[in-house]
Amino acid sequence: MADNKQPIIIKKITKKGGGHHGGAWKVAYADFVTAMMALFIVLWILGQDQEVKDAVSGYFRDPVGYSLKSRAMIDNANISPQITSMNQRDLDQINKEEEERRFEEMKDDLTSELSEDANFIPLLDQMTIEMTTDGMRIEMLESENDVFFELGSSELSPKAKKFLEIVGAKLAEFPNKIAIEGHTDARPLNSSGSYTNFELSTDRANSARRTLVNGGVPAKQIDEIIGFADKRLKDKNDPNSVVNRRISIILKYIDR
């Protein structure tokens, strides 16, 4: 009887090394390239000026709040001035919008902190914060019930000092330059005219400056002290109105 069974064939497969088609060497090569890239970046940074180094350092300290303007400065460090100037307007606009966003955050934080103290709640109605072409303007107006200065005096009241110190602590978080303006109403101080509202408004602005510095603002950050007397009236219909007596603090946009 014939045997119809199929023969069983056994194949032995010998695995050999992948040679140049293997994947292990690619991992090692990628690590090597990454290390070389890191080395080149470090060498590039070491060759830049201090401004670029500070910008890089600022990014790693605060990536979220990192200024787009600083980023652009690094990106364009080796680009020709012609190419950089073509985009400067767009870069300035982007940077301004970023600053305004951070100003708004500071405004909310400041209002929230002042609201926690019952003594300051009435003063919140006398504080206005708005964006202007120069930056963020914080204005503190006097009222019939709460005054920052006695008539004819440049000495801040204790409550006003504490109020301004809290404002100063918030302003100290920004590197922006600060201008301080003093304003008075139109009442003449004395008949002799030896000490006028110009001197008084300037002295009041200086008093506010000292208090902001006590609150933490670096003295070098103060850019301007201006006494406007009664030349920038808040209520032009009533030159003697109490709202004309005020202190204005401007947190300037960078490079303005």
Summary of the structure (lengths in Angstrom):
residues: 256
radius of gyration: 32.3
end to end distance: 108.3
largest distance: 145.0
contacts: 668
relative contact order: 0.11
helix: 48%
strand: 14%
